[in-house]
Amino acid sequence: MIEKVGNRKHCYKKITERRLFMPLVCLFIVLLANVIKTPDFFKVSINNGVLYGYTIDILNRGSELIILSIGMTLVTAASGGQDISVGAVMAVAAAVCCQILSGGAVTTNTFENPLIIAILAAFTVSILCGMFNGFLVARLHIQPMVATLILYTAGRGIAQLITKGQITYIRVDNYKILGGYIGSCPVPTPIFAAIMTVIIVFLVIKNTALGLYIECVGINGSASRLVGLNSAMLKFLTYIICSLLAGVAGIVASSRIYSADANNIGLNLEMDAILAVALGGNILSGGKFSLAGSVIGAITIQALTTTLYAMKVSADQLPVYKAIVVIVIVILQSPIFKKYAAGLVSKRAAEGIEGAN
Amino acid sequence: MKRRVFFSIMVVCLIATLTACKAKSDSTVGTDVSNSSGDLIKVGFSQVGAESDWRTANSESMKKTFSEENGYELIFDDAQQKQENQIAAIRNFIQQDVDYIVLAPVTETGWDTVLQEAKDAGIPVIIVDRMVNVSDEGLYTAWVGSNFELEGKKAAAWLDAYLKAAGKGEDSINIVDIQGTIGASAQIGRTAGLEAGVNEHSNWTLLVKTTGEFTQAKGQEVMESLLKQYGDKIDVVYCENDNEAFGAIDAIEAAGYKVGLDGDMIVMSFDSTNAGLTDTLSGKISLNTECNPLHGTRVEEIIKTLEKGETPDKKKYVEEEIFSFDNSVPSVTVDGTDYTVTQVTQEVIDSRAY
């Protein structure tokens, strides 16, 4: 994740023009604030046999967001729009998984059905949700935000219907593994889930032409179709991947609290995922994308939340501070500001550029 | 051909989703109206939803009390957490000319118009659980619900009595408060109860209060962070509902501390749901103060008073118990009244309705 930019040959401009430069700077600023305010922020110790520290919290708590932001990046790149139903799909997947495991009961101490069946069923339902979204966007050419708004509003209702309006509890130790720890492994499992997802998607994108195709479709759908790419199919596919990843995130979130809380799982997480994509330096209108950027964006958002907790900001005031920091970060990344900053530093034709702004 | 198959699959998916939505809206107006003889007392009950065990127990209590055997005809409406559904339900009740309307409001404000309509129709309205905030108190006949501040005070009084019994009455005690959703009446009352307790004791320190939004996930996340800030300085974790307590306990145990009276931290909780009391029995939650959902009998008392032509009390609190892991504190005193503390046993849990 931390990219080494220290190549002596590269001059200042080459470094600053790299895609991941600004996202990394933003993450760095957030972390820097901690060095000053909370000196032991980066202290990681082994406590009770597991890794313990704020940095571990960031990665652990940010896992769902990282998984979501990967899917969101692909959807954004291919369709030039966002899938705002991911939070609701998380709730649906969690509801399906827990309801199958409990065999319809409100709380259970043993698995009524095998775990693998429950997880596969949850993935199937997530894929169905993705197919629905993808169909509306790719086939019927409905604006992505509007198309996914349907599941955004209906999804939690469906999840409520599945759980009969109750919180379904699965009080089985095996179910807590995904949101907790594997045996005596000191690293929280959600971190593995996030890393695995990133690696799998990254390998698929790099080893096949899928990544290139997605960028083509995002840049110009009609032109891609004329050169022989099935743009509708590609868009459709990204929505399926996005919803499937939302399903994975939903099961991780559900495993953390060993229950399906249809009202609260993934609540408002879709907005954080979109923000992660934007913070990662991706253009929200589609085209070229960077998975690494989105992952950095997701970590930045979670780092911000954890930082504010560490600075003793009350949880209910968190959104205000978050908004302020986000405004600053977005301004830092805006093209106009970048141009302005570049002009100031190089002092070359500074007057002209400032005049233009 | 391939395209056509694909298209038809998509249409099926679309229809399936739409019917799912429809099924949802159908259940919204799931009233079970049965036209029966005129000597039954007709009661319309607009319930918030079925979001928790507590709420389900509340609905069950109403259904059980207002059964046909008891001489009532209950029209039950589930509003699925939406105020507009509740307003529509009340207007329906007025049209069906019910004798009494019982309302469990989802929010405190915005009831003036529809309650005025009920008043104009001459139907008494009884509010349960949450309060309504209306310009004219005369718009509703009576209110039945929990005294949240008393719940908080009871918990604080227990802590005081327990510490004295354990010989730690003079030790300095650090408390963290994981609050409910800010602004909810349960949060305001329970926080106020704790703060009153902290002000009475110079050796009690309220390290921090922060919201866990009444959910397990948030309770866990907040507690993780608090543990890193204060570590073993924390003596008491005051969670404002059972769900937050579950999350906090998970976080505390993951960090290697032990919860319980003989452990590193004492966890206190509210609501006394079945799951919450199970944790109280195992000693993870040391004290669980009840939030009684069984409003049915109290509402019936009010209706009987009204039937006799008398005026009932405007506000009526339900009786609420206190459950603890051990029996070191037999009772607590708040504002001059004694309240018994029950030691949790499996029989106590089994005998409860929720």
Interface residues (C-beta under 8 A of the other chain):
Chain A: N47 N48 G49 V50 Y52 G53 Y54 D57 R61 V106 T107 L128 M131 F132 F135 L136 R139 I150 L151 A154 G157 I158 Q160 L161 K164 G165 Q166 I167 Y169 G180 A253 R256 I257 S259 D261 N263 N264 I265 T306 Y309 A310 K312 S314 A315 D316
Chain B: F7 I9 M10 C13 L14 T17 A20 C21 A23 K24 S27 G49 A50 E51 S52 D53 T56 Q80 I182 V208 K209 T210 T211 G212 E213 T215 Q216 A217 K218 Q220 E221 V222 E224 S225 K228 Q229 N243 F246 G247 A254 A255 G256 N274 A275
